[in-house]
Amino acid sequence: MLRISRLTDYATVILGLLAAEPGRMHTAAAVAARTRIGAATASKLLKQLHGAALVTSSRGLHGGYQLARPASEISAAAILDALEGPLALTDCAAGHGHCGIEESCRVGRGWQRLNLAIRRSLADVSLAQLAGLDAPSAGPGPRALKALELKQP
């Protein structure tokens, strides 16, 4: 099953909070309190997001964290890359060398195409859209998404 980790989910919640108040500095304690994420977890995620250049930090009396760039310029792909590493449905889709059955494999290219399609979809969704701050440029509406959910086993 394709699923993001709980920490990645929490990181998107934190980023959504920062996106809702651009330009405002948020302390790790304030982020934890406002998102109801444990202080240690919030601090750890903010440091990880800072290391990935998705947020900036400032020390001092009025210090804290804020987005490194506008939410509309941060993609879901960038968020996932920062927390989980690049998307790779299979080893061959990751591009890490050669598989032992590569010469006889008939499905590798198909998985690579699927991997690329998912990657493009993630790149097309901004943090602003994830946080409900910006209307999506295109894509299925709520009814179509509900229909897709109903088809899940």
HUGI-V240520 format. One record per residue. N is the residue number from 1. PSI is psi in whole degrees, -180 to 180 (999 if undefined). OMEGA is omega in whole degrees, 0 to 359 (NA if undefined). BURIAL is + if it has 16 or more other C-alpha atoms within 10 Angstrom, else -. Layout:
N;PSI;OMEGA;BURIAL
N;PSI;OMEGA;BURIAL
This chain:
1;138;174;-
2;121;182;-
3;138;176;-
4;157;180;-
5;163;178;-
6;-39;179;-
7;-38;177;-
8;-41;176;+
9;-47;178;-
10;-39;180;+
11;-39;178;+
12;-34;176;+
13;-45;178;+
14;-47;179;+
15;-37;177;+
16;-40;177;+
17;-48;179;+
18;-36;180;+
19;-33;182;+
20;-19;181;-
21;67;184;-
22;142;178;-
23;-14;179;-
24;137;177;-
25;138;180;+
26;126;175;+
27;159;178;+
28;-39;179;+
29;-41;179;+
30;-40;177;-
31;-45;180;+
32;-45;182;+
33;-43;184;-
34;-28;181;-
35;-12;184;+
36;30;174;-
37;139;181;+
38;144;184;-
39;-44;180;+
40;-41;180;-
41;-45;179;-
42;-44;180;+
43;-45;179;+
44;-45;181;-
45;-40;178;+
46;-40;177;+
47;-40;178;+
48;-43;179;+
49;-35;176;+
50;-43;178;+
51;-29;179;-
52;5;179;+
53;28;175;-
54;-25;175;+
55;158;173;+
56;159;178;+
57;156;178;+
58;137;179;-
59;167;174;-
60;-176;185;-
61;-41;181;-
62;28;182;-
63;-180;180;-
64;-154;183;+
65;149;172;+
66;166;178;+
67;145;179;+
68;-23;178;+
69;170;181;-
70;146;181;-
71;-30;179;+
72;-15;181;-
73;5;177;-
74;119;183;+
75;159;174;+
76;-35;178;+
77;-42;180;+
78;-39;179;+
79;-48;180;+
80;-41;178;+
81;-41;183;-
82;-34;187;+
83;-31;185;+
84;-6;184;-
85;172;183;-
86;144;178;-
87;132;176;+
88;104;179;+
89;-36;179;+
90;168;179;-
91;-40;182;-
92;-27;177;+
93;-24;179;+
94;-20;180;-
95;26;180;-
96;80;175;-
97;-154;185;-
98;143;178;-
99;149;180;-
100;-21;181;-
101;16;185;-
102;-42;184;-
103;-30;181;-
104;-3;184;-
105;131;180;-
106;-7;186;-
107;-7;183;-
108;-47;179;+
109;-37;178;-
110;-44;178;-
111;-38;179;+
112;-40;177;+
113;-43;178;-
114;-43;179;-
115;-46;180;+
116;-41;180;+
117;-43;178;-
118;-44;179;+
119;-45;179;+
120;-41;179;-
121;-43;178;-
122;-37;179;+
123;-25;182;-
124;-9;181;+
125;124;181;+
126;163;174;+
127;-38;178;+
128;-41;178;+
129;-44;178;+
130;-40;184;+
131;0;179;+
132;24;182;-
133;-9;185;-
134;139;178;-
135;140;177;-
136;145;182;-
137;-32;180;-
138;169;177;-
139;177;183;-
140;145;177;-
141;-179;183;-
142;-38;180;-
143;-44;180;-
144;-40;178;-
145;-39;178;-
146;-40;178;-
147;-39;177;-
148;-39;179;-
149;-38;182;-
150;-25;180;-
151;-10;181;-
152;142;180;-
153;999;NA;-
